[in-house]
């Protein structure tokens, strides 16, 4: 069942999303060579609690951390470890905030840089990350009344696969978000079935649009910890996500 949110509920989610966005960008600034995954996890928890929120992922049964860390070939759900980042690592941070009964969800992927950024040339990895951001923007642009979830899916898939030759992960999708971290509807990054038969986008819907894609094939493998999903072929993976609300005139990004 798709839950339509009231104006009051969306206002609460705006506050939650602001906390999350501020936390995300502060955490990403701390991503330096020598910093560990568990250190940025602790930083994220500290920032969220200082802002008056609660780490949303800690409310997921069996998960004990504030963030999920996707380093290099990790796709999603990476449990933070003592691994220390190296220059050139590709790191995705996925984080959620729970505030006053509502969740927001957000992720971003960046490349760990050395201090001499000016000396680094744009390469295939930089292009890969840029494509993910462009695909997210394309998906978000389709989030408006009168469209369908499938319009978002098609926009993402066209950028990632048709135009650039990467692969959208099929076993993981975006989702509704609100009182639960994961609600209806599913928001895939690829088209399946008829777009016209996918859910209508209506004012009051709150969704998390995700671009989950790999440089190589779409297949995944699960680590022994039961959480961490990696690319089966060992290639790099990227993850970009924003929570947003559908409005009468289009959408409002809750986690800018």
HUSULRA-V502431 format. One record per residue. N is the residue number from 0. RES is the residue in three letters. PSI is psi in whole degrees, -180 to 180 (NA if undefined). OMEGA is omega in whole degrees, 0 to 359 (999 if undefined). Layout:
{{N RES PSI OMEGA} {N RES PSI OMEGA}}
This chain:
{{0 UNK 130 179} {1 UNK 124 184} {2 UNK 119 176} {3 UNK 129 183} {4 UNK 147 176} {5 UNK 167 177} {6 UNK -40 179} {7 UNK -42 180} {8 UNK -39 179} {9 UNK -34 176} {10 UNK -39 176} {11 UNK -43 181} {12 UNK -31 175} {13 UNK -41 179} {14 UNK -43 177} {15 UNK -45 181} {16 UNK -36 178} {17 UNK -43 176} {18 UNK -44 183} {19 UNK -47 181} {20 UNK -45 179} {21 UNK -42 179} {22 UNK -46 182} {23 UNK -49 184} {24 UNK -31 175} {25 UNK -41 179} {26 UNK -42 181} {27 UNK -33 177} {28 UNK -25 182} {29 UNK -5 182} {30 UNK 95 180} {31 UNK 155 174} {32 UNK 132 181} {33 UNK -18 175} {34 UNK 141 182} {35 UNK 160 177} {36 UNK -43 184} {37 UNK -28 178} {38 UNK -42 180} {39 UNK -26 174} {40 UNK -45 179} {41 UNK -39 178} {42 UNK -44 181} {43 UNK -44 179} {44 UNK -45 180} {45 UNK -46 182} {46 UNK -43 181} {47 UNK -45 181} {48 UNK -36 177} {49 UNK -31 181} {50 UNK -6 177} {51 UNK 8 179} {52 UNK -176 178} {53 UNK 139 178} {54 UNK 114 185} {55 UNK -34 183} {56 UNK -24 178} {57 UNK -14 177} {58 UNK -6 176} {59 UNK 128 183} {60 UNK 121 176} {61 UNK -7 181} {62 UNK 133 189} {63 UNK 5 185} {64 UNK 167 181} {65 UNK -37 182} {66 UNK 165 164} {67 UNK 138 183} {68 UNK 123 179} {69 UNK 96 181} {70 UNK 120 177} {71 UNK -100 184} {72 UNK 0 176} {73 UNK 131 183} {74 UNK -57 179} {75 UNK 168 170} {76 UNK 25 178} {77 UNK 123 178} {78 UNK 128 179} {79 UNK 136 180} {80 UNK -172 177} {81 UNK 6 179} {82 UNK 132 179} {83 UNK 128 184} {84 UNK 146 176} {85 UNK 153 176} {86 UNK 131 181} {87 UNK -16 177} {88 UNK 145 173} {89 UNK 121 187} {90 UNK 122 174} {91 UNK 131 177} {92 UNK 123 177} {93 UNK 130 186} {94 UNK 152 178} {95 UNK 151 175} {96 UNK 137 174} {97 UNK 125 183} {98 UNK 124 174} {99 UNK 42 174} {100 UNK 2 184} {101 UNK 145 179} {102 UNK 150 161} {103 UNK 159 190} {104 UNK 140 185} {105 UNK 148 173} {106 UNK 157 179} {107 UNK 147 178} {108 UNK 133 182} {109 UNK 168 176} {110 UNK 129 178} {111 UNK 124 186} {112 UNK 155 169} {113 UNK 174 181} {114 UNK -26 181} {115 UNK 71 184} {116 UNK -34 185} {117 UNK -26 183} {118 UNK -8 184} {119 UNK 134 183} {120 UNK 148 177} {121 UNK 127 183} {122 UNK -168 184} {123 UNK -34 179} {124 UNK -42 177} {125 UNK -41 178} {126 UNK -43 180} {127 UNK -46 180} {128 UNK -38 179} {129 UNK -39 179} {130 UNK -40 179} {131 UNK -41 179} {132 UNK -40 178} {133 UNK -41 180} {134 UNK -40 177} {135 UNK -46 179} {136 UNK -39 179} {137 UNK -42 178} {138 UNK -45 180} {139 UNK -36 182} {140 UNK -22 180} {141 UNK -2 182} {142 UNK 89 182} {143 UNK 154 180} {144 UNK 142 181} {145 UNK -22 174} {146 UNK 175 177} {147 UNK 163 174} {148 UNK -38 181} {149 UNK -26 176} {150 UNK -38 175} {151 UNK -47 181} {152 UNK -46 182} {153 UNK -41 181} {154 UNK -43 179} {155 UNK -49 183} {156 UNK -39 180} {157 UNK -44 181} {158 UNK -49 187} {159 UNK -49 188} {160 UNK -57 186} {161 UNK -41 185} {162 UNK -23 187} {163 UNK -10 173} {164 UNK 14 173} {165 UNK -175 181} {166 UNK 133 173} {167 UNK 132 177} {168 UNK 130 184} {169 UNK -26 187} {170 UNK 0 180} {171 UNK 139 185} {172 UNK 163 169} {173 UNK -179 191} {174 UNK 165 167} {175 UNK 157 181} {176 UNK 147 181} {177 UNK -117 178} {178 UNK -27 172} {179 UNK 152 178} {180 UNK -38 178} {181 UNK 116 179} {182 UNK 173 169} {183 UNK 150 3} {184 UNK 164 168} {185 UNK 144 180} {186 UNK 84 183} {187 UNK 157 174} {188 UNK 15 180} {189 UNK 157 182} {190 UNK 132 168} {191 UNK 136 184} {192 UNK -164 182} {193 UNK 130 177} {194 UNK -40 182} {195 UNK -21 180} {196 UNK -4 175} {197 UNK 163 186} {198 UNK 140 174} {199 UNK 145 173} {200 UNK 123 185} {201 UNK 149 177} {202 UNK 137 181} {203 UNK -13 174} {204 UNK 141 175} {205 UNK 125 186} {206 UNK 156 173} {207 UNK 112 179} {208 UNK 127 182} {209 UNK 135 169} {210 UNK 107 181} {211 UNK 109 191} {212 UNK 157 182} {213 UNK 152 176} {214 UNK -31 178} {215 UNK -132 182} {216 UNK 168 185} {217 UNK -8 186} {218 UNK 148 184} {219 UNK 164 173} {220 UNK 148 185} {221 UNK 130 177} {222 UNK 168 181} {223 UNK -18 180} {224 UNK -8 177} {225 UNK 2 181} {226 UNK -50 191} {227 UNK 120 177} {228 UNK 130 181} {229 UNK 164 172} {230 UNK 137 182} {231 UNK -33 183} {232 UNK 4 176} {233 UNK 7 180} {234 UNK 170 181} {235 UNK 153 177} {236 UNK 154 178} {237 UNK 154 182} {238 UNK 123 177} {239 UNK 133 185} {240 UNK 141 172} {241 UNK 143 171} {242 UNK 140 180} {243 UNK 162 178} {244 UNK 135 174} {245 UNK 131 181} {246 UNK 175 179} {247 UNK -33 185} {248 UNK -5 181} {249 UNK -104 179} {250 UNK 163 173} {251 UNK 124 180} {252 UNK 117 183} {253 UNK -26 182} {254 UNK 72 185} {255 UNK NA 999}}
